[in-house]
Amino acid sequence: MHPGLAFLRRWVTLALLSWMSCVPSAHAADRAPLVGTLTAPLGRHFVASVLTGDIVPIDTTLVSCSAVATFSDVDGGGTPGTNYDGVLASGGLLFSERFDGQSVSANGDFDGISGLPSNPLQPLVGEAGRNLDVFDYAGNALTGLGPIGFPDIDAIGEGSIAIYFAAAQSKVKFSLVGGNGGSATLRFYRRDGSLIGEVAVSDLTDLSYAFGTSDDSYSIAGILIQNTDASGIGIDDICYDQAPVSARSMTWGSLKRRYR
């Protein structure tokens, strides 16, 4: 080959490689944390499918919201947010990666939670940097941290989130934010760790979701949220009623002492 042609070929190859390195991959674009829409799409209503048990989707207006957890009482911030390695107390609720008795494994970049919780139901944290993160998404929102770990952008919103209610609920409402068309599963547990029901939601975007027990019983003591959305999801604006706490259930004070 003529030396001039060889030089030109090497130059074109190097120029092409340099250009490709400057172009963000589709994967990287998809992994931006909490893409969402920031506001609920006009006229859009959530769709949820009951996989098993006695939890049913309900109209969001049926939840009175006598108490609301907005995460405005804890530190958040822009990318990568604020990392929380312990049980997070906010808005009268407790949050963690999963419940005691359950195990976690990596499902790609996402958490995979298996097993039933122990009796009584108790929050259980994940490994350091893989537990929870409060992220500024037009205001604070709570996200789970996936297996890659904080502060990697591909961890934010990929992890599971467990919500613990000191007072058992008959219905709850919350926003799932940052969704980018993916899906999530929600498991609802009683105080003894038994499963009430499991629900799947799809085509995730910024919407409010509401669920209740099919018999209106106050039996929802915990919720586990997992997702496989390309950009991860967070939760916000958790509405619930401060119903009387059963004498046999773990009190708010005892939980604070346990995780202080």
MIPAKOL-127198 format. One record per residue (C-alpha): residue in three letters; residue number from 1; x, z, y. Coordinates in Angstrom, 2 decimals, decimal comma, always signed. Last residue first. Example, Ala and Ser with C-alpha at 12.3 -4.5 7.8 and 13.67 -1.06 7.14 Angstrom:
2
<node rest="Ser" nr="2" east="+13,67" up="+7,14" north="-1,06"/>
<node rest="Ala" nr="1" east="+12,30" up="+7,80" north="-4,50"/>
//
This chain:
260
<node rest="Arg" nr="260" east="-30,90" up="+66,83" north="+5,08"/>
<node rest="Tyr" nr="259" east="-32,24" up="+64,95" north="+2,04"/>
<node rest="Arg" nr="258" east="-33,71" up="+67,85" north="+0,03"/>
<node rest="Arg" nr="257" east="-34,62" up="+69,89" north="+3,14"/>
<node rest="Lys" nr="256" east="-36,55" up="+66,96" north="+4,58"/>
<node rest="Leu" nr="255" east="-38,32" up="+66,46" north="+1,26"/>
<node rest="Ser" nr="254" east="-39,32" up="+70,12" north="+1,12"/>
<node rest="Gly" nr="253" east="-40,77" up="+69,95" north="+4,63"/>
<node rest="Trp" nr="252" east="-42,80" up="+66,82" north="+3,93"/>
<node rest="Thr" nr="251" east="-44,36" up="+68,50" north="+0,91"/>
<node rest="Met" nr="250" east="-44,05" up="+67,34" north="-2,68"/>
<node rest="Ser" nr="249" east="-47,50" up="+67,01" north="-4,21"/>
<node rest="Arg" nr="248" east="-49,24" up="+69,73" north="-6,19"/>
<node rest="Ala" nr="247" east="-51,21" up="+71,15" north="-3,24"/>
<node rest="Ser" nr="246" east="-52,46" up="+67,65" north="-2,48"/>
<node rest="Val" nr="245" east="-51,77" up="+66,55" north="+1,09"/>
<node rest="Pro" nr="244" east="-54,74" up="+66,13" north="+3,42"/>
<node rest="Ala" nr="243" east="-55,02" up="+62,61" north="+4,86"/>
<node rest="Gln" nr="242" east="-52,77" up="+61,41" north="+7,67"/>
<node rest="Asp" nr="241" east="-54,10" up="+57,89" north="+7,59"/>
<node rest="Tyr" nr="240" east="-51,80" up="+54,86" north="+7,50"/>
<node rest="Cys" nr="239" east="-50,53" up="+51,98" north="+9,61"/>
<node rest="Ile" nr="238" east="-47,00" up="+50,63" north="+9,07"/>
<node rest="Asp" nr="237" east="-46,04" up="+48,69" north="+12,18"/>
<node rest="Asp" nr="236" east="-42,88" up="+47,03" north="+10,82"/>
<node rest="Ile" nr="235" east="-41,33" up="+45,59" north="+7,69"/>
<node rest="Gly" nr="234" east="-38,38" up="+43,25" north="+7,24"/>
<node rest="Ile" nr="233" east="-37,81" up="+39,99" north="+5,42"/>
<node rest="Gly" nr="232" east="-34,98" up="+37,89" north="+4,01"/>
<node rest="Ser" nr="231" east="-33,82" up="+34,47" north="+5,15"/>
<node rest="Ala" nr="230" east="-34,44" up="+32,51" north="+1,94"/>
<node rest="Asp" nr="229" east="-37,34" up="+34,78" north="+0,92"/>
<node rest="Thr" nr="228" east="-36,91" up="+36,32" north="-2,53"/>
<node rest="Asn" nr="227" east="-38,62" up="+39,63" north="-1,81"/>
<node rest="Gln" nr="226" east="-39,04" up="+43,19" north="-3,03"/>
<node rest="Ile" nr="225" east="-41,31" up="+45,91" north="-1,63"/>
<node rest="Leu" nr="224" east="-41,90" up="+49,25" north="-3,37"/>
<node rest="Ile" nr="223" east="-44,86" up="+51,31" north="-2,18"/>
<node rest="Gly" nr="222" east="-45,39" up="+55,04" north="-2,60"/>
<node rest="Ala" nr="221" east="-48,03" up="+57,74" north="-2,71"/>
<node rest="Ile" nr="220" east="-51,11" up="+55,51" north="-2,99"/>
<node rest="Ser" nr="219" east="-53,72" up="+57,70" north="-4,76"/>
<node rest="Tyr" nr="218" east="-56,39" up="+58,47" north="-2,20"/>
<node rest="Ser" nr="217" east="-59,23" up="+56,85" north="-4,13"/>
<node rest="Asp" nr="216" east="-61,11" up="+53,93" north="-2,59"/>
<node rest="Asp" nr="215" east="-62,05" up="+52,67" north="-6,09"/>
<node rest="Ser" nr="214" east="-60,15" up="+49,36" north="-5,79"/>
<node rest="Thr" nr="213" east="-57,25" up="+51,07" north="-4,04"/>
<node rest="Gly" nr="212" east="-56,35" up="+49,45" north="-0,75"/>
<node rest="Phe" nr="211" east="-54,19" up="+46,76" north="+0,75"/>
<node rest="Ala" nr="210" east="-53,54" up="+45,35" north="+4,22"/>
<node rest="Tyr" nr="209" east="-51,09" up="+42,72" north="+5,40"/>
<node rest="Ser" nr="208" east="-50,07" up="+41,84" north="+8,96"/>
<node rest="Leu" nr="207" east="-48,30" up="+38,53" north="+9,46"/>
<node rest="Asp" nr="206" east="-44,94" up="+37,15" north="+10,56"/>
<node rest="Thr" nr="205" east="-44,23" up="+34,53" north="+7,89"/>
<node rest="Leu" nr="204" east="-44,25" up="+34,56" north="+4,11"/>
<node rest="Asp" nr="203" east="-45,63" up="+31,63" north="+2,13"/>
<node rest="Ser" nr="202" east="-46,38" up="+33,99" north="-0,74"/>
<node rest="Val" nr="201" east="-47,65" up="+37,49" north="-1,45"/>
<node rest="Ala" nr="200" east="-47,64" up="+39,06" north="-4,92"/>
<node rest="Val" nr="199" east="-49,43" up="+42,31" north="-5,77"/>
<node rest="Glu" nr="198" east="-48,69" up="+45,03" north="-8,31"/>
<node rest="Gly" nr="197" east="-50,98" up="+47,92" north="-9,20"/>
<node rest="Ile" nr="196" east="-51,43" up="+51,65" north="-9,59"/>
<node rest="Leu" nr="195" east="-48,10" up="+52,21" north="-11,36"/>
<node rest="Ser" nr="194" east="-47,31" up="+55,73" north="-12,50"/>
<node rest="Gly" nr="193" east="-44,75" up="+57,75" north="-10,56"/>
<node rest="Asp" nr="192" east="-46,64" up="+61,04" north="-10,70"/>
<node rest="Arg" nr="191" east="-47,59" up="+60,75" north="-7,02"/>
<node rest="Arg" nr="190" east="-49,14" up="+57,35" north="-7,67"/>
<node rest="Tyr" nr="189" east="-47,34" up="+54,04" north="-7,19"/>
<node rest="Phe" nr="188" east="-47,98" up="+50,67" north="-5,53"/>
<node rest="Arg" nr="187" east="-45,78" up="+47,69" north="-6,30"/>
<node rest="Leu" nr="186" east="-45,37" up="+44,86" north="-3,80"/>
<node rest="Thr" nr="185" east="-43,91" up="+41,48" north="-4,65"/>
<node rest="Ala" nr="184" east="-42,55" up="+39,05" north="-2,08"/>
<node rest="Ser" nr="183" east="-42,46" up="+35,31" north="-1,51"/>
<node rest="Gly" nr="182" east="-40,68" up="+32,70" north="+0,58"/>
<node rest="Gly" nr="181" east="-41,93" up="+30,62" north="+3,51"/>
<node rest="Asn" nr="180" east="-39,37" up="+31,88" north="+6,02"/>
<node rest="Gly" nr="179" east="-40,46" up="+35,48" north="+6,45"/>
<node rest="Gly" nr="178" east="-39,05" up="+37,39" north="+9,41"/>
<node rest="Val" nr="177" east="-41,71" up="+40,05" north="+9,44"/>
<node rest="Leu" nr="176" east="-43,97" up="+41,74" north="+6,89"/>
<node rest="Ser" nr="175" east="-46,39" up="+43,76" north="+9,01"/>
<node rest="Phe" nr="174" east="-48,13" up="+46,84" north="+7,64"/>
<node rest="Lys" nr="173" east="-51,55" up="+48,13" north="+6,60"/>
<node rest="Val" nr="172" east="-52,46" up="+50,91" north="+4,20"/>
<node rest="Lys" nr="171" east="-55,48" up="+52,00" north="+2,16"/>
<node rest="Ser" nr="170" east="-56,46" up="+54,95" north="-0,04"/>
<node rest="Gln" nr="169" east="-53,41" up="+56,98" north="+0,95"/>
<node rest="Ala" nr="168" east="-51,52" up="+59,95" north="-0,50"/>
<node rest="Ala" nr="167" east="-50,05" up="+62,28" north="+2,13"/>
<node rest="Ala" nr="166" east="-46,26" up="+62,62" north="+2,05"/>
<node rest="Phe" nr="165" east="-46,13" up="+58,82" north="+1,86"/>
<node rest="Tyr" nr="164" east="-42,90" up="+57,27" north="+0,56"/>
<node rest="Ile" nr="163" east="-42,02" up="+53,64" north="+1,33"/>
<node rest="Ala" nr="162" east="-39,41" up="+51,92" north="-0,85"/>
<node rest="Ile" nr="161" east="-37,60" up="+48,85" north="+0,48"/>
<node rest="Ser" nr="160" east="-35,75" up="+46,24" north="-1,59"/>
<node rest="Gly" nr="159" east="-32,77" up="+44,29" north="-0,29"/>
<node rest="Glu" nr="158" east="-32,50" up="+40,72" north="+0,99"/>
<node rest="Gly" nr="157" east="-33,46" up="+41,55" north="+4,60"/>
<node rest="Ile" nr="156" east="-29,87" up="+41,75" north="+5,86"/>
<node rest="Ala" nr="155" east="-27,45" up="+41,05" north="+3,02"/>
<node rest="Asp" nr="154" east="-26,66" up="+37,42" north="+3,92"/>
<node rest="Ile" nr="153" east="-25,62" up="+38,51" north="+7,43"/>
<node rest="Asp" nr="152" east="-22,80" up="+40,57" north="+5,94"/>
<node rest="Pro" nr="151" east="-22,70" up="+43,99" north="+7,62"/>
<node rest="Phe" nr="150" east="-23,70" up="+45,51" north="+5,20"/>
<node rest="Gly" nr="149" east="-23,77" up="+44,61" north="+1,52"/>
<node rest="Ile" nr="148" east="-23,65" up="+41,54" north="-0,71"/>
<node rest="Pro" nr="147" east="-26,10" up="+43,29" north="-3,07"/>
<node rest="Gly" nr="146" east="-29,01" up="+43,21" north="-0,60"/>
<node rest="Leu" nr="145" east="-29,74" up="+45,48" north="+2,35"/>
<node rest="Gly" nr="144" east="-33,40" up="+46,34" north="+2,94"/>
<node rest="Thr" nr="143" east="-34,89" up="+45,73" north="+6,35"/>
<node rest="Leu" nr="142" east="-36,72" up="+47,94" north="+8,84"/>
<node rest="Ala" nr="141" east="-37,89" up="+46,46" north="+12,13"/>
<node rest="Asn" nr="140" east="-36,98" up="+47,49" north="+15,66"/>
<node rest="Gly" nr="139" east="-38,27" up="+45,43" north="+18,55"/>
<node rest="Ala" nr="138" east="-38,36" up="+41,66" north="+19,02"/>
<node rest="Tyr" nr="137" east="-36,51" up="+41,69" north="+15,70"/>
<node rest="Asp" nr="136" east="-33,84" up="+44,29" north="+16,36"/>
<node rest="Phe" nr="135" east="-32,64" up="+45,37" north="+12,89"/>
<node rest="Val" nr="134" east="-32,84" up="+48,72" north="+11,18"/>
<node rest="Asp" nr="133" east="-30,82" up="+48,53" north="+7,97"/>
<node rest="Leu" nr="132" east="-31,37" up="+50,12" north="+4,57"/>
<node rest="Asn" nr="131" east="-29,50" up="+50,70" north="+1,29"/>
<node rest="Arg" nr="130" east="-26,65" up="+48,41" north="+0,31"/>
<node rest="Gly" nr="129" east="-23,92" up="+49,58" north="+2,68"/>
<node rest="Ala" nr="128" east="-23,39" up="+52,73" north="+0,66"/>
<node rest="Glu" nr="127" east="-25,11" up="+52,42" north="-2,70"/>
<node rest="Gly" nr="126" east="-28,88" up="+52,66" north="-2,83"/>
<node rest="Val" nr="125" east="-31,03" up="+55,62" north="-1,91"/>
<node rest="Leu" nr="124" east="-33,74" up="+57,25" north="-4,04"/>
<node rest="Pro" nr="123" east="-37,12" up="+58,38" north="-2,70"/>
<node rest="Gln" nr="122" east="-39,12" up="+60,78" north="-4,91"/>
<node rest="Leu" nr="121" east="-42,26" up="+60,41" north="-7,05"/>
<node rest="Pro" nr="120" east="-42,85" up="+63,46" north="-9,21"/>
<node rest="Asn" nr="119" east="-42,51" up="+62,36" north="-11,95"/>
<node rest="Ser" nr="118" east="-39,88" up="+59,64" north="-12,32"/>
<node rest="Pro" nr="117" east="-40,30" up="+56,09" north="-11,06"/>
<node rest="Leu" nr="116" east="-40,98" up="+53,25" north="-13,49"/>
<node rest="Gly" nr="115" east="-38,33" up="+50,74" north="-14,43"/>
<node rest="Ser" nr="114" east="-36,75" up="+47,75" north="-12,73"/>
<node rest="Ile" nr="113" east="-35,69" up="+46,81" north="-9,21"/>
<node rest="Gly" nr="112" east="-34,01" up="+43,46" north="-8,50"/>
<node rest="Asp" nr="111" east="-32,22" up="+43,35" north="-5,17"/>
<node rest="Phe" nr="110" east="-31,50" up="+39,92" north="-3,70"/>
<node rest="Asp" nr="109" east="-28,41" up="+37,73" north="-3,26"/>
<node rest="Gly" nr="108" east="-28,71" up="+36,46" north="-6,83"/>
<node rest="Asn" nr="107" east="-30,97" up="+38,98" north="-8,53"/>
<node rest="Ala" nr="106" east="-28,48" up="+41,84" north="-8,38"/>
<node rest="Ser" nr="105" east="-29,43" up="+45,02" north="-10,21"/>
<node rest="Val" nr="104" east="-31,26" up="+48,21" north="-9,30"/>
<node rest="Ser" nr="103" east="-32,55" up="+51,02" north="-11,51"/>
<node rest="Gln" nr="102" east="-35,67" up="+53,17" north="-11,18"/>
<node rest="Gly" nr="101" east="-35,93" up="+56,85" north="-12,10"/>
<node rest="Asp" nr="100" east="-35,92" up="+58,08" north="-8,51"/>
<node rest="Phe" nr="99" east="-37,63" up="+55,57" north="-6,26"/>
<node rest="Arg" nr="98" east="-36,15" up="+52,52" north="-4,54"/>
<node rest="Glu" nr="97" east="-34,04" up="+51,49" north="-1,53"/>
<node rest="Ser" nr="96" east="-35,18" up="+54,29" north="+0,77"/>
<node rest="Phe" nr="95" east="-37,83" up="+55,11" north="+3,35"/>
<node rest="Leu" nr="94" east="-39,65" up="+58,32" north="+4,28"/>
<node rest="Leu" nr="93" east="-42,75" up="+58,47" north="+6,49"/>
<node rest="Gly" nr="92" east="-43,85" up="+60,42" north="+9,56"/>
<node rest="Gly" nr="91" east="-42,92" up="+57,61" north="+11,95"/>
<node rest="Ser" nr="90" east="-39,35" up="+57,49" north="+10,70"/>
<node rest="Ala" nr="89" east="-37,29" up="+59,36" north="+8,12"/>
<node rest="Leu" nr="88" east="-34,55" up="+57,27" north="+6,50"/>
<node rest="Val" nr="87" east="-33,16" up="+58,38" north="+3,13"/>
<node rest="Gly" nr="86" east="-29,41" up="+57,91" north="+3,30"/>
<node rest="Asp" nr="85" east="-26,97" up="+55,02" north="+3,81"/>
<node rest="Tyr" nr="84" east="-28,54" up="+53,74" north="+7,02"/>
<node rest="Asn" nr="83" east="-26,87" up="+50,72" north="+8,69"/>
<node rest="Thr" nr="82" east="-27,81" up="+49,81" north="+12,23"/>
<node rest="Gly" nr="81" east="-28,36" up="+46,15" north="+13,12"/>
<node rest="Pro" nr="80" east="-26,08" up="+43,24" north="+12,12"/>
<node rest="Thr" nr="79" east="-27,04" up="+41,55" north="+14,40"/>
<node rest="Gly" nr="78" east="-28,95" up="+43,15" north="+17,24"/>
<node rest="Gly" nr="77" east="-29,81" up="+46,83" north="+17,40"/>
<node rest="Gly" nr="76" east="-31,60" up="+49,64" north="+15,62"/>
<node rest="Asp" nr="75" east="-31,48" up="+53,39" north="+16,21"/>
<node rest="Val" nr="74" east="-34,52" up="+55,42" north="+15,20"/>
<node rest="Asp" nr="73" east="-37,76" up="+56,51" north="+16,95"/>
<node rest="Ser" nr="72" east="-38,90" up="+52,93" north="+17,65"/>
<node rest="Phe" nr="71" east="-39,18" up="+52,46" north="+13,90"/>
<node rest="Thr" nr="70" east="-42,86" up="+51,43" north="+14,34"/>
<node rest="Ala" nr="69" east="-44,51" up="+53,88" north="+11,93"/>
<node rest="Val" nr="68" east="-48,20" up="+54,21" north="+12,80"/>
<node rest="Ala" nr="67" east="-50,66" up="+57,08" north="+12,35"/>
<node rest="Ser" nr="66" east="-54,44" up="+57,02" north="+12,84"/>
<node rest="Cys" nr="65" east="-54,15" up="+53,37" north="+11,91"/>
<node rest="Ser" nr="64" east="-57,82" up="+52,88" north="+11,01"/>
<node rest="Val" nr="63" east="-57,31" up="+50,40" north="+8,20"/>
<node rest="Leu" nr="62" east="-60,43" up="+48,24" north="+7,75"/>
<node rest="Thr" nr="61" east="-59,34" up="+45,76" north="+10,43"/>
<node rest="Thr" nr="60" east="-56,62" up="+44,40" north="+8,11"/>
<node rest="Asp" nr="59" east="-59,28" up="+43,07" north="+5,74"/>
<node rest="Ile" nr="58" east="-58,42" up="+44,08" north="+2,19"/>
<node rest="Pro" nr="57" east="-56,07" up="+42,96" north="-0,58"/>
<node rest="Val" nr="56" east="-56,75" up="+44,86" north="-3,82"/>
<node rest="Ile" nr="55" east="-54,77" up="+47,44" north="-5,78"/>
<node rest="Asp" nr="54" east="-56,17" up="+48,43" north="-9,19"/>
<node rest="Gly" nr="53" east="-53,74" up="+47,04" north="-11,72"/>
<node rest="Thr" nr="52" east="-51,93" up="+43,75" north="-12,31"/>
<node rest="Leu" nr="51" east="-50,75" up="+40,59" north="-10,58"/>
<node rest="Val" nr="50" east="-53,19" up="+40,71" north="-7,67"/>
<node rest="Ser" nr="49" east="-52,57" up="+37,64" north="-5,51"/>
<node rest="Ala" nr="48" east="-52,10" up="+37,83" north="-1,75"/>
<node rest="Val" nr="47" east="-52,83" up="+35,33" north="+0,99"/>
<node rest="Phe" nr="46" east="-52,42" up="+36,37" north="+4,60"/>
<node rest="His" nr="45" east="-54,44" up="+34,92" north="+7,43"/>
<node rest="Arg" nr="44" east="-53,31" up="+32,35" north="+10,00"/>
<node rest="Gly" nr="43" east="-55,59" up="+31,60" north="+12,94"/>
<node rest="Leu" nr="42" east="-52,71" up="+31,46" north="+15,40"/>
<node rest="Pro" nr="41" east="-49,38" up="+32,12" north="+13,69"/>
<node rest="Ala" nr="40" east="-48,45" up="+35,81" north="+13,96"/>
<node rest="Thr" nr="39" east="-45,64" up="+36,27" north="+16,45"/>
<node rest="Leu" nr="38" east="-41,86" up="+36,51" north="+15,95"/>
<node rest="Thr" nr="37" east="-42,01" up="+33,22" north="+13,95"/>
<node rest="Gly" nr="36" east="-39,89" up="+34,20" north="+10,97"/>
<node rest="Val" nr="35" east="-36,11" up="+33,72" north="+10,79"/>
<node rest="Leu" nr="34" east="-35,38" up="+37,25" north="+9,62"/>
<node rest="Pro" nr="33" east="-31,65" up="+37,00" north="+9,02"/>
<node rest="Ala" nr="32" east="-30,02" up="+33,54" north="+9,04"/>
<node rest="Arg" nr="31" east="-29,67" up="+32,62" north="+5,38"/>
<node rest="Asp" nr="30" east="-31,42" up="+29,24" north="+5,60"/>
<node rest="Ala" nr="29" east="-28,90" up="+28,02" north="+8,15"/>
<node rest="Ala" nr="28" east="-26,02" up="+29,08" north="+5,93"/>
<node rest="His" nr="27" east="-27,55" up="+27,27" north="+2,96"/>
<node rest="Ala" nr="26" east="-28,15" up="+24,15" north="+5,03"/>
<node rest="Ser" nr="25" east="-24,44" up="+24,14" north="+5,75"/>
<node rest="Pro" nr="24" east="-23,09" up="+24,50" north="+9,28"/>
<node rest="Val" nr="23" east="-21,11" up="+21,43" north="+10,44"/>
<node rest="Cys" nr="22" east="-17,62" up="+22,31" north="+11,71"/>
<node rest="Ser" nr="21" east="-15,97" up="+22,12" north="+8,29"/>
<node rest="Met" nr="20" east="-17,46" up="+18,67" north="+7,77"/>
<node rest="Trp" nr="19" east="-15,82" up="+17,36" north="+10,95"/>
<node rest="Ser" nr="18" east="-12,38" up="+18,62" north="+9,87"/>
<node rest="Leu" nr="17" east="-12,79" up="+17,08" north="+6,43"/>
<node rest="Leu" nr="16" east="-13,72" up="+13,74" north="+7,99"/>
<node rest="Ala" nr="15" east="-10,75" up="+13,80" north="+10,38"/>
<node rest="Leu" nr="14" east="-8,39" up="+14,63" north="+7,53"/>
<node rest="Thr" nr="13" east="-9,70" up="+11,74" north="+5,45"/>
<node rest="Val" nr="12" east="-9,56" up="+9,28" north="+8,37"/>
<node rest="Trp" nr="11" east="-5,94" up="+10,29" north="+9,12"/>
<node rest="Arg" nr="10" east="-4,91" up="+9,98" north="+5,47"/>
<node rest="Arg" nr="9" east="-6,44" up="+6,49" north="+5,29"/>
<node rest="Leu" nr="8" east="-4,74" up="+5,43" north="+8,52"/>
<node rest="Phe" nr="7" east="-1,34" up="+6,64" north="+7,28"/>
<node rest="Ala" nr="6" east="-1,76" up="+4,72" north="+4,03"/>
<node rest="Leu" nr="5" east="-2,78" up="+1,59" north="+5,96"/>
<node rest="Gly" nr="4" east="+0,31" up="+1,80" north="+8,16"/>
<node rest="Pro" nr="3" east="+2,60" up="+2,35" north="+5,19"/>
<node rest="His" nr="2" east="+1,23" up="-0,81" north="+3,49"/>
<node rest="Met" nr="1" east="+0,00" up="+0,00" north="+0,00"/>
//
